[in-house]
Each structure stands twice: as structure tokens, then as C-alpha cells.
Amino acid sequence: MIGGGFAGLAAGYRLARAGIRVSLFERSAQLGGLAMAFPLGDTEIEKYYHHWFTSDRDVLEVIGELGLESRLRWISPVMGMFCRGQIYRFTSPMDLLRFRPLSLAAKVRFGVVTLFLQRYPRKEPFEGVTAASWLRRYAGREVYDTVWGPLLRAKFGRNAESISMAWIWSKMRLRGTSRTQGGNKESLGYLDGGFGVVARALGEAIVRGGGAVNVSEPVLRISALPPESHPAERFEITTSRRAERFAAVISTVAPPLLARLAPDLPTDYRRRLEAFEHSAILCTMLLLRHQLSPIYWMNISDREIPFGGLIEHTNFIPRERYGGQRILYISHYCYADEPVYRFESQELFAHYRPGLERVRPGFDETWVERQMQFRDDHAQPIVDVGYHRRLLPVAGPLPGLYAATMSQVYPEDRGTNYAVRVGTQAARALVRDHLVSPPGS
């Protein structure tokens, strides 16, 4: 397993439960990938904001198998939007009626389109059209310019106009199924202790099954061995510490990274890998002395503000869990070639500060006890029109090579649930292909 995020951990966990011996390699010192956590107070916090939906069946099944279900909490936090100089709640149908930036006619269109997307059962009609064109036509330009356009720009930046409507359809279907019984509020899940508890439990299960979990050990090369080699030695994996041979490899890194790691891949397949484009995530965590707002998740509908969202984690999980500290994430999707992505900490805070002051008049640097920045070059696949025709199969072009990445969870948005799903699919494909077998089989 290359990569110790939830896809690699799920694949290794499933194989270990099947009696197959595995080795997992992770370049970082901790497991979890984009759900990686670090200590804060008496507990941990994720480097990037996370929660689960009630519809996240794959990861919830694993949580149950690991005996962690009793630590799972379901909460209905306040969602919102900053638009035209004001914060608006955006949690229930009544909040939509109170949302002054939209006219009554636009609110009706917004509500009708939302219900339609949540209930429409098939993605195929949306695969050949951009979200921008479909939403402008059916939701209307007023709704698009106020709500959908800012959300697409925040997530995809320069590629916002090319994103497939199938991606939006999937998000709306998901949001519609993660509601409280009354249907008025969204129910979101979080585990006592955080996502790192699950990542470590998966790693421990792999070790109990006879496997190895190697952290701080990046893979440098995947070499295909000659066909006449022993079936148990199809690949040689070169890491920062060793070279070792394996019968099969499951790679969970982004496709362009796999292309760099595996020079022996067929040329046409490598080109397919290299063609996948991703936006990067630049996530700033601020530990604050004061509450910024009562909103947990605040989307930003303001072109003058350089970030796309403010996620105040301690409006979701009580700050007492973190020694009384207030935790705010500033979400900023951009691209690795943009200058802002390389800003140092103080330069980035100066870039964000006017936007924070706009959202919360009176905010200044004295509010901030500590700030941290986290980056990942390949955070969000660019799910444009025609993306479904370029999807990679789980099985690669070489016997024994499998890919389980966030680029393959289309049309769903990337997340730990879909990482578990695609990792499980890769593990099952490996067993199905009889490339390795449990002892005694």
C-alpha cells in the first residue's frame, strides 16, 4: 500500500482481515492523509476540516467494525453564508426565506432546483453539461451569481466554468440525505478524539493481521520486474530506507504522482495519469481568543475576499475539548502555480486579514493566539465535463498494480468515506484476481 490516508488504510485493513500480509508506506509521520491530526490540548485536531454525513455508509461500517461506534456523535451545527457585507444562516428552508440578497422569485427557483437535484436519481443527464450553464439556465442568473458561482469559484478557481453538473448533482443528493428526522437541519458526525483515532485503529488492525505500517518512509520508485520473475515478486518498491519486492501494489497517491513513481508503466497509461488536474488546498488554522461568529461552516459570496470559506470548528465541537481554545479554519483552494500558495505565514495572514475584518468588524491580530498553515498540491480533482470518460479503472495496466485515489470517486466529492470505498474496491479486486491468497488457501 502506497499512502497512509484512508484509502490505503482501508485497503490494508480489508486485506489483513482476509489473512493477506501487507506493508503500508506513508511519507508523513502520521497516518490519515488529508484527515491527518496533531495534538492540541488533551486531544487532537485535524490539519484540514472534516466531518461525516449520515449517508457515509462505508466509513461508518468500518467505524462499527473497529468498535468505535460509541464514540461517534451526531450534531446539527449552524451553517451560513457571508454575502453583501452580512452573515446569513443557511441551515433550513426558513433561512432561505430570510436570505435578503435573493428576490422572492429567485428564492422559489433556488428551492425548486435544490429539491429537484436532491431527488433526481441519475447522474447521466448532467454529465454532458457544465454546472455553470445548467444552473444559470434553471436556477437563474441571480441565484448563480449569488450562491452557486461563488461556491464553484471557491472550489475550482480558474476552472470553475468547466466543472460538470454531475458533480453538483452528487453534492446535492448527499446533502439531502444527511438530515435530521424533521428534515430541517443537516446532521454531521464527528468522533470523540477526532479522525486520527480511526486512522490509528486501522493501522493497528493491519499490524495485528501480520502486516507492517511504515511511517516517515516515502516511496521513491515502483519498478516492474520481468514477467518470468516469481509470482510473489512482480514489483520492487524503493523507499527512502530500503528496496523490497511484492506480489501486488495498491497506490493511493494522486495519478500524476503515480506517473512519476512508476516509469515502467505503458506510455499511454502514464499520459492518462498525467492528464489529471487538481487544485491545491491552502488551509490556515487560527487559534482565537474570541469567537468569530456563531456559524460552523460559512461560505463566502464576496469577490473581494480571497478565501472561500470559514469553518469555525469549535462551533461544531465544544472548545472545552481543546483546552478552551477556539479553532477557525480558513479554506482557500487555489493552484500550486499561484503565488499565494507560496506565501509565508505572516504574508498570508496579511492577505487574509481584510477579509476577516470584513466578516467580523473589530477583528485584528490580537485575536490570534497561534496560526498554522497546511498545504496539499493535489487536494481536489478538476471534475470537468467529460471527466467520466477519463476515469481510471481500479486495476492498472500491469498485473498486480491497482490505483485507489480521490480521482476515482466520481461524481462524489473527495472525502474519507469515498477513500474507504475506493480502497476497499482495490483490495477486493486484488483478491478477486488471485494475485495473492490467504495462508493455506
Stockholm file with secondary structure:
# STOCKHOLM 1.0

chainA/1-441         MIGGGFAGLAAGYRLARAGIRVSLFERSAQLGGLAMAFPLGDTEIEKYYHHWFTSDRDVLEVIGELGLESRLRWISPVMGMFCRGQIYRFTSPMDLLRFRPLSLAAKVRFGVVTLFLQRYPRKEPFEGVTAASWLRRYAGREVYDTVWGPLLRAKFGRNAESISMAWIWSKMRLRGTSRTQGGNKESLGYLDGGFGVVARALGEAIVRGGGAVNVSEPVLRISALPPESHPAERFEITTSRRAERFAAVISTVAPPLLARLAPDLPTDYRRRLEAFEHSAILCTMLLLRHQLSPIYWMNISDREIPFGGLIEHTNFIPRERYGGQRILYISHYCYADEPVYRFESQELFAHYRPGLERVRPGFDETWVERQMQFRDDHAQPIVDVGYHRRLLPVAGPLPGLYAATMSQVYPEDRGTNYAVRVGTQAARALVRDHLVSPPGS
#=GR chainA/1-441 SS CBCCBHHHHHHHHHHHHTTCCCEEECSSSSSBGGGCEEEETTEEEESSCCCEETTCHHHHHHHHHTTCGGGEEEECCCEEEEETTEEEECSSHHHHHTCTTSCHHHHHHHHHHHHHHHHCCCSGGGTTSBHHHHHHHHTCHHHIIIIIHHHHHHHHGGGGGGBBHHHHHHHHHHHHHSBCTTSSSBCEEEETTCHHHHHHHHHHHHHHTTCEEECSCCEEEEEECCTTSCTTCSEEEEESSCEEEESCEEECSCHHHHHHHCTTSCHHHHHHHHTCCEEEEEEEEEEESSCCCSCSEEEEECTTSSCSEEEEGGGTSCGGGGTTCEEEEEEEEECTTSGGGGCCHHHHHHHHHHHHHHHSTTCCGGGEEEEEEEEEEEEEECCBTTGGGGCCCSBCSSTTEEECCGGGSTTSCCCHHHHHHHHHHHHHHHHHTTSSCCTTC
#=GC SS_cons         CBCCBHHHHHHHHHHHHTTCCCEEECSSSSSBGGGCEEEETTEEEESSCCCEETTCHHHHHHHHHTTCGGGEEEECCCEEEEETTEEEECSSHHHHHTCTTSCHHHHHHHHHHHHHHHHCCCSGGGTTSBHHHHHHHHTCHHHIIIIIHHHHHHHHGGGGGGBBHHHHHHHHHHHHHSBCTTSSSBCEEEETTCHHHHHHHHHHHHHHTTCEEECSCCEEEEEECCTTSCTTCSEEEEESSCEEEESCEEECSCHHHHHHHCTTSCHHHHHHHHTCCEEEEEEEEEEESSCCCSCSEEEEECTTSSCSEEEEGGGTSCGGGGTTCEEEEEEEEECTTSGGGGCCHHHHHHHHHHHHHHHSTTCCGGGEEEEEEEEEEEEEECCBTTGGGGCCCSBCSSTTEEECCGGGSTTSCCCHHHHHHHHHHHHHHHHHTTSSCCTTC
//
